[in-house]
């Protein structure tokens, strides 16, 4: 595959910094700020150089918007304790350095690096599900509290139905050209907020039942006003996404809460609730050490480069 000079110049730091951060993450469980700063300065220098040579202000503007959005999302994920500050900075750096030409087959306005994020989540979910399923067979495990999971699922679903109906109503005021963009955001929003929302509802159960009543009443109102299509669309999306997320969360939480998972300083925060004791399992040591966000970032970058978009290409009809 042929790459032009501009692409090669910016692929070099992506490759080098990626390898370095994977090494330090496996070896020391750290992502060093010096590597992030070096990559940022390198990128700024060559962006200024090519700007002087090509005078392409529109491209620079697109890169900066993409970079700013990546910083906002990185902070959002860090705030919800999905990943560490080091992972957040590395993700934003990759979004800054990867040339926009590697998103040529996509249609995500203003934030083409959403392709990297989609690929990252897909790889992360596959990796963790494999570990969880292996753990189930190794521990002769069966899903506990099944009725409790089902009850929690339906209670939580009413809140997401209510929120997404409101969002859908707002979006009807705008013309959305990319039908995939907002479903992806819905899924990410649900994935990141589900545990936070469940904790809030457990403490304030009255709020939960209030949302259930309001959602049911509002749903009947929409039906009476001829908005069945809107209601069915939201219900289908919420229950399809939430089913996948709940299954994923149950498997992962059971894996994480196994007392043989090791908790260490600098670990990926998706496991920050893991319990530990003095009885450590060698298998768990090995599989846990394989969970490296920089490695998954790097693999998602490679996917994006070769596909020139996200893995959603395989789901297009």
Residue pairs with C-beta under 8 A, 6 or more apart in sequence:
1 306
3 11
6 50
6 99
6 101
7 99
7 101
7 102
9 46
10 43
10 46
10 97
10 98
10 99
11 98
11 99
11 305
13 38
13 39
13 42
13 43
13 97
14 94
14 97
14 98
14 301
17 35
17 36
17 38
17 39
17 90
17 93
18 94
18 294
18 297
18 298
18 301
19 298
20 35
21 31
21 32
21 35
21 90
21 294
22 292
22 294
22 295
22 298
24 30
24 31
24 32
24 35
25 31
25 292
25 293
25 294
25 295
26 289
26 292
26 295
28 266
29 264
29 265
29 266
29 267
30 86
30 266
31 84
31 86
31 87
31 89
31 90
31 294
33 86
33 89
36 86
36 89
36 90
36 93
39 93
39 97
40 93
40 96
43 93
43 96
43 97
47 60
47 63
50 56
51 57
51 60
59 100
62 100
62 110
63 96
63 100
65 110
65 111
66 95
66 96
66 100
66 110
66 111
66 112
66 113
67 92
67 95
67 96
69 110
69 111
69 113
70 91
70 92
70 95
70 96
70 111
70 113
71 92
73 117
74 88
74 89
74 91
74 92
75 88
76 192
77 83
77 88
77 192
78 84
78 85
78 87
78 88
80 192
80 193
80 196
81 269
81 272
82 192
82 269
82 270
83 91
83 268
83 269
83 270
83 293
84 266
84 268
84 269
84 293
86 266
87 268
87 293
87 294
87 297
90 293
90 294
90 297
91 116
91 117
91 120
91 297
94 113
94 116
94 297
94 301
95 113
95 116
98 113
98 116
98 301
98 304
98 305
100 112
101 308
102 304
102 305
102 308
103 112
103 113
103 115
103 304
103 308
103 309
104 308
104 309
105 307
105 308
105 309
105 313
106 112
106 115
106 308
106 309
106 310
107 177
107 178
108 114
108 115
108 178
108 181
109 177
109 178
109 181
114 181
114 184
114 310
115 304
115 309
115 310
116 297
116 300
116 301
116 304
116 310
117 188
117 300
118 184
118 310
118 311
118 312
119 299
119 300
119 303
119 304
119 310
119 311
120 296
120 297
120 300
121 188
121 191
122 300
122 310
122 311
123 296
123 299
123 300
123 303
124 296
125 248
127 290
127 291
127 296
128 248
128 251
128 252
128 255
128 270
128 291
129 248
129 251
129 252
131 255
131 287
131 291
132 251
132 252
132 254
132 255
133 251
134 287
135 141
135 254
135 255
135 258
136 251
136 254
138 283
139 258
141 254
143 149
143 250
143 254
144 254
149 246
149 250
152 198
153 242
153 243
153 246
155 201
155 208
155 212
156 194
156 197
156 198
156 201
156 242
157 238
157 239
157 242
158 208
158 211
158 212
158 215
158 216
159 197
159 201
159 208
159 211
159 215
160 190
160 238
160 242
161 215
161 219
161 234
161 235
161 238
162 211
162 214
162 215
162 218
164 186
164 234
164 237
164 238
165 215
165 218
165 219
165 222
165 230
165 231
165 234
167 182
167 186
168 230
168 233
168 234
169 230
171 182
176 182
180 312
183 237
183 241
186 237
186 241
187 241
187 245
190 238
190 241
190 242
190 245
191 245
191 248
194 242
194 245
194 246
194 249
195 249
200 207
201 207
201 208
219 231
222 228
222 230
222 231
223 231
252 270
255 261
256 270
256 271
256 273
256 274
257 273
257 274
257 275
258 274
258 275
258 284
259 275
259 276
259 277
259 279
260 279
260 280
260 281
260 284
261 271
261 274
261 275
261 276
261 284
261 288
262 274
262 276
262 280
262 284
262 285
262 288
263 271
263 272
263 274
263 275
263 276
268 291
268 292
268 293
271 288
271 291
303 310
303 311
304 310
307 313
